[in-house]
Amino acid sequence: HISSCFPRKGIDVLLRAYGAAFRAADDVSLIIKTFPNAHNTVLEQLQTFQQEDAEFPHVLIINEDWDDQRIVALYQFAGAFVAPSRGEGFGLPMAEAMLFNLPVITTAWGGQTDFCDESTAWCCDYTFQKAQTHMQLTHSLWAEPDMHDLAQLLRQVRDLDDAKRLKKTVIAKQRILENFTW
C-alpha cells in the first residue's frame, strides 16, 4: 500500500481486513509506504491492533519520503498492491502497480475505476456512507470498503497461481500503456 494514509485512503479498513485474513504464522507481510502528515495515524492504529491481537500478522510501515528509485524498487519487490480507498481522484499508485504486473486490489468505486474493473483488478464491494474527513463537510459521502470482502480478496490474491494472476495483470498493464500517459 502506498498513500498519505489520510482517512479516505481506508487504511483502517485495510488493517482490519488484513488482520481478519491472516495470522502471525502466515507467510505474508503488509508493507505500508506513507509519509508523516497531520492526518496520518497508521502507526497508532497498528499499535492498537497489535495490542488487541497477539497473533496480528506482520506489518512494515515506512513513514518517510522516498525518491522515485526507491518507490520503483518497492513495486518490484511486492507481490500485490492493495488500496481500499473511500475515494480517489485518479489512483496513480494503482496505475503504477499495474505497470509492474502487480495484482491490484481496490474499491470498486472512485477515479481508479477508469482502469480498474473485474477484468484488470480485484474489486472490493462497498457501501456509501457519510464522509468522515478532516474537511468537516456535512453533505459528503464516500465509498466504505466492505472489510469482509477485502479480507477475502487478500486471501484470494495471495493464493493465486501464476496463470490466474497473469490473466488480469497482463490486461491491466496493457490498458494503462494504451490509454494513459504522463
Beta strands, then each sheet from edge to edge (+ up, - down):
strand 1: 30-34
strand 2: 59-63
strand 3: 81-83
strand 4: 104-107
strand 5: 122-124
strand 6: 126-130
strand 7: 141-145
sheet 1: 1+ 2+
sheet 2: 3+ 4+ 5+
sheet 3: 6+ 7-
end
